[in-house]
Amino acid sequence: MGWRSVMITQSSYLSLCNNALQIRLKDTQAHVPLEDLSILLIDHPQVTVTSQLLTAFAESQIAVVTVGSDHHPNGVFLPFTPHSRVLKVMRAQLALSTPTKKRLHRLLIQQKIINQASCLSLAHHLDEAKILVNLATRVRSGDPDNLEAQAAQLYFRKLFKDGIVRDQKRFYNSSLNFGYAILRASIARSLVSFGFLPAFGLFHHSEQNAFNLADDLIEPFRPLLDRWICVNYTAEPENDLSKNDKAILLSLLHEDTRLTSHSGIESSCTILAGIEATVMSLVRIVQGSAASTLVMPVLDCNISKIKTDDADRAPEEIE
C-alpha cells in the first residue's frame, strides 16, 4: 500500500497519466505515482475526477475522501473487495463468536485508556494519568461498567487547558472531528483491502453505520491525534480550520508510532503502517490463529512511571 496522502484545495482536473495521479491546475500540473498514494482528500467544490482515475484508485487500493459544505469529511470512496481471499475473511468475520468480540473490544478500550493516560502524563497531569491507568485495568469484556466514558470525561477535562466539551463549536473540536474522520477513512480502507466487511463491528452495531468495525479499531488511535493537536496547537486558535491546519492534521498519518508487538521503544512505524498492522493482526485472529494477538498503537510514554499498585491487578474476564 502507498505511504503518501494528498489534499486538493484548489480548482483542478484530476486524471490518470502513466499510472500516476495527474493534477492539472490553471498554470501548472503535478504528478503523484499511484504506488506512493494512500489517501486523496478533496476539499474544493470545483474538482473534476475522471472515471478512469477512480478505477485506477480502486485497483491500487487508494481511498478518496470528500468533504461537505462545512469542509469536514463526509464521504469516502473505497476499493471493492480486492483481497485474494476475501470470501474466507468475510466468513471468518461473520462467524466470530460473541465472547471473542467482547474480548477484542476490551483490549481496544484498555489500550485507548492507557494511551489517554500517556497523553495526560506527557502533558504533566500525572495524578489524572494514574486514575486512567487504574481504570484501564478494571475494564471487563464488553465494558459493562462504561469505564470508557468515565475515562473520557476526566481525560478531556484535563487534556486542554480550559477543558473541552465535545459538542462545543470551537477549533479544538473541529480539529478533533477532522482528524478522527481521516483516521476512520484510513482504517476503513485497510479493512476493505484485507477482505473485511466494515459494517459488521465488534461492539459498534448501528444499522445506519457502514463502518462499525472501523469505529471499533479507531479507539486506541484517537489519543495519538489528541496529542498531535496539543503539541501543534498549544494555544487554541480563534479561527476555524484553515487549509494549512488540515494539511497538518492529514500529515499525522505519516508520524511514527510504536506498536504493542514491538520489542522496544526504538521500534516504530508510521501510523498508516500501524493501521495496516492492526488490521493484519485481526485477520489472523478471525481466521483462528491461537497464537495471534491484536496489534495496537502505543503512545510513547514510560507508562510504568505512572502505574500504581492497583494498576498491576489483572482485569476480570466475563464472557
N, C-alpha and C positions, 0 to 999 in steps of 0.2 A: 504494500500500500504506500501511497505518497506521504510526503512529510511537509509540504508547504500548504499554507492557507492564503487565499487571495480574496480581497474585498473590493468590489466595484462601487465607486461612489460618484461617477460621472456618466453622463450620457455616452453610450458606447455601443458597438456592434461586436458581438462575441461569436466566433465561428471556429471551425476546425481547420488547421493548416499543418500538414506534415506531422500528424499525431501530436499536435500541441494546441493549447488554447491560444487563439489569436484575439487580442483585444485591440480594436480599432477605435481611436478617439478622433477628434477633429483634425489635429495636426500631427498625430503620431500613432504608432502602434507598438505593441509588445507581445511577446510570446512566452508561454509557460509550458514546458513539456508535461504531457498528461501523467507520465510516470512519476513526476515530482509532486503532483497536486493531490491533496486530500479533501479539501473543502473550498467551495466557492460561495462567497456571501455577496448577494446583490442588494445594494442599498441605494437604489435610484429608480425612479419610475420610468425613465426613458432608456432602458437597456433592452436590446434585441438579442435573443439567443437562437441560433439555428437548431433545427431538429437533428441534424447530423451531429452537432456538438453534444446534444443531450444523449444521443445514442452512444457516442464515444465515452461520455461520462459514466453511463451505466455499465458499459463493458470494462471500464477501468476502475470501477468501484469508487467513484467520486461523488460526494454529496453536494447538492446545491441548496443553499438556504436563502429564502426570500424574506423580506420584511414588509410590514404593513404601513399604513399611513402614519402610525406613531413611531415608525423607524425601529420597531422591535421585531425580532424574528417571528414569523407567523406560519411558515411552511418549509418543508424540506423534500427534495427530490432524491430518492434513494434507488440503488440498483435493485433489480428484481431477481432474487434468489440465485446469485451467481455461483454459490458454493457447489463443489463437485458432488458432495454427499448431502445435499440439502434435505432430502426426504428422511434420511437416517437421523439427522439432527432434530428435525421437526418432530418426528415420532418420539424420540427420546425426551424432548422437551415436554410434550403433551403428556407423557407417561410419568413425569416426575411426581413423586409422592408428596402428600401434604407435609409430613414430618420433615422431609428433605427441604422443601420450600421454606418452612419456618426456620430451620437451622441456618440456611443460607441468608435469610433475612436478618436473623440475629447477628450473624457475622458482619454483615454490611452495616448495620446500625451501630454495633460495637466499634467498628473501625471509624465510622463517621464521628462518633462522640470522642474517641481517642484523638482523632485529627483536630477536632474542635478544641480539645484540651491543649494540644500542642500549639494551636493558633493563639490561644489565650496566654499560654506560657511565653511565647515569643513576644507577646505584647505586654509582658510583665504583670499579668494578672494571675499570680501563682495560686492564691487561695481558691479562686474560682476554677482554675485548672485542676486542682486536686479534687474538687467536688465532681467535676465531669469524669475524671478517671474512675472514681468510685461508682458513679452512675453506670459507666460502661461495663463494669464487672457484674452489675446486677441485672443486665438485660437478659431476659429469658426468651425462648423461642416464640416468635410471633409478637414479642414486646407487649404482653397483656397489660403491663403497668404503665404503658405510654411514657417510658423514660426518655425516648427520643424527643418528645415535645417538652418535657421538663428541662432537658439539657439545652434545647434550642432557646427556651425562654431566658435562661441565665446567660447563655452564650451571646446572643445578640444584644442583650442589655449592657454587656461589658465590652464587646468587641470594638464598638465605635465610641468615641469619647463622650458623646451626649446620648448614647443609647440609640436604638432604632426600632421602629415598628414597621413590620414588613409591608403594610398596605399604605404607608405614607408616600406621598408624591415628592420624592427628593432624589438627588444624584446617586446616593449610595444604593437605594433600592433599584433605580434604573440600571445601574451598572451590574448589580447582582442578577437581576432578571435577564439582562442581555447575555451575561457570561454563562449563566446556567443554561440558557437556550442553546448556546454554542456547544457546551459540553454534552447536552442531551442529544443534539443532532449528531455529534461525533460518535457517541455511544450507539445510537440507532444505526448509523452507517456500518459500524463494525459488527453489530448483531446480525444485520441482514447479510453482510458479506460472509459470515460464517454459518449461515443457514437457519438462524433463529426466526421465529415469528414474534416480533417485538410487542404485539398486542397482548400476549399471554405472559403476565408477570408472576413474580414470586409472592409479593404482598399486594402490590397495586393491581386492581382488577376492574377499573372503571370501564363500562361498556362504551363510553364516549372517548376513550383514550387509545390511540393506535400505538402508543409507545410505553405501555405499562412496564415492560421489562427494562427499558432504558431508565425509567424513573426509579426502579429498584437499584440498578447498578450505579447511578449517579451519586448516591448518598455519600460515600466516602471521598468522592472527588470534590464535593461542594466546598469544604474548608480550604482547599488549595486555592480556589478562586477568591474566597473571603480574604485570605492572607495576601494574595496578589493585589487586591484592591486597597487593603490597608497600607501596604508598602508603597504603592504608586500614588495614592491619594491620602497622605497623612492629614491634610485638611480638606474637608468636603467642598468641592466647587459649588458655586451658586447656580451655574448654568446646567442645562440638560446635557446628555451625552453628545459629544461632537464626533466628527469623523475620526479625528485623532484618538479620542477615547475608545472608540470601537475597535480601531486597529490595535491599540494597546491590549484590550481585552481578548481579541482574537489571537494575539501572539502568545497568550497563556498556554495554548496547546503545545507550543514548542519549548516551554520551560521544562527543566528537569524535575523529576520526582523519584523517590525511592519506592520500591515495592515490598510487600510482605515476604516475597520469595527471595529477595536479595539477601546475601550473607552479611553485608556490611554497608555502612553509610556511604562508602566510596562507590558503591554500585548504584547507578541511576540510569534513567532513560527519560525521554520526553513524555509529557502527559499523554500525547496522542498514542505513543507506543505503549504506555501503561494501560490505556483503554483497551488496546488490542490484546495485551497480556491478560487482562481481566476476563475478556470475552473468551479467549482461548482456554483459560482455566475452567470456565463454565462449561465449555464444550466437553472437556474431559470428564467433568463431574456428571453431567446429564447422561453421558454415554456409559457411566457405571464404573469409572476407574476408581477403585477403592483407595488408592494412594494419593489421589488428587486433592488439592486444597484450593480454595478460592484465593486468587491473587488480587490484592487491593493496594491502593496508593498509601504511602506513609508520608505525612508532613514532617519535614526534617526538624526534629527536636529530640533531645535526650529525655524521653518520657520517664525514665527511671528516676530522674531528679524530682519529679512531682508526684510520684507514687506515695501512697500511704499504706499502712498495714492492711487496711480493709481492701486495698486495690489488688492484693495478692490472692484474694479469695476467688476460687473458680466459679464461673457463672452457673446457675442452676439450669438444667435441661428439662424442658417439658415438651413433649411431642404430642 
